[in-house]
Amino acid sequence: MLGHLSALSGLMTCGVGNIVGPLIVWQAKKDSLPFAAAEAKEALNFNISWLLWGRVLGCVTAVLMLVLIGFLLLPILYLLGLVWLVLTIIAGIKAHEGRSYRYPLTIRFIS
């Protein structure tokens, strides 16, 4: 559960905690608690993937703002952040129940 919810520290650290939190939990628990390590690794992959998705959409939005179409994409950027928050909380709850959670739209960088 801590692996998933540690990503919420990114809300207070300008996004750094999204990656660092799950990374620390994964490295600390990879030998002693396999379930916790697997869930932290899943959270790490999710946060790296969503960081990339957000950056790509942000760049596309910025470029399209030059022709005024990008302003229509701004609500999608905010919605993406809300979806990230909801999925992170759901994953933390599932892990607390002892069930594994696989995030949608996640590239498995670390296997």
N, C-alpha and C positions, 0 to 999 in steps of 0.2 A: 504494500500500500504506500509506503514511504517513497518508493521509486517513482510512482505515478504522481503523487501529490507534491513531491519535491520540485516538480516542474512549475508549480504555482509560485515558487520563489522568484521566477522570472518577472512576475508582475511588479516586484519591488526592486529589481536589479536591472531594469531596462533590457530585459530579454536574456541576459547572461545565464541566469539561473535555470532557464528552460533546458539548457544543455548540461550545465555543470551539475545541477542537482541529481538528475538520474545517473549521470556518469559517476559521481562519487558513491552513490548507493550501489551501483553495479560493481564497481571496483572493490568496495568494502565487503560485499556479501557474496562475491562470485565463488569463493571456496567453501564458505560455511553454510549458506542458505541458497540452494539452487533455485527454488521457486522465486524468492525475492530477487535474485540476480536476473532470472529470466524476465520477470516483470519490469525491472529497472531497465534492462536492455530494450525491451519493447517500447517503454516510455522514451528512451533515448532516440530510438529510430523514428518514433512518431514526431518528436519535437524537431529533429533535424529535417525530416520530410516537410513538416508544416512551415518551418522557417523558410525553406526553399520555395514552397508554394506561395507563401505570403510575399516573399521578395519578388518573385516572377510577376505575380499579379500586381504588386505595387509598381514595378517598373512599367508594365504594360499600361496601367492606369495613368501614370505620370506622362508617358508619351502621348497617350490618347487625349489627355487634357489640353494638349496644344491645339487640337481640333474640336475641343469642347465635348467630345463623346466620353472622355474619361470620367467626367463628373457623374455619369450614370453608373460607373463601376465602384464609386466610393462606398455605397452601402454594402456592396459585396465584400469589401475589405473588412468592414466592421462586423459583418455576419461571420466571416471566417474566424475572427477573434472570438466571437461568442461560441461558435461550434468547437473551437479548440478548448475553451474553458469547460463546456459541458462534457465533452469526451474525456477530458482529464479527470473530472470528478466521477464520471461513471466508471472509468477504469480503476480509480482508487477504491470505490465501493465494491466492485467485483473482486479486486485483490484482497480486500478486507474479509470478504466472504470465503476466500480460499479458492476462487475460480480464476482461471487465466483469462486475459482479455486481449483480443487482437484489434488494434485500431484500424479503421478504414483509411484508404488513400495513403498508406504508409509504405515507403521504400525501405526494404530491409538492408540497410547499410552494414550493420553489425549482425552477424548470424551466430 
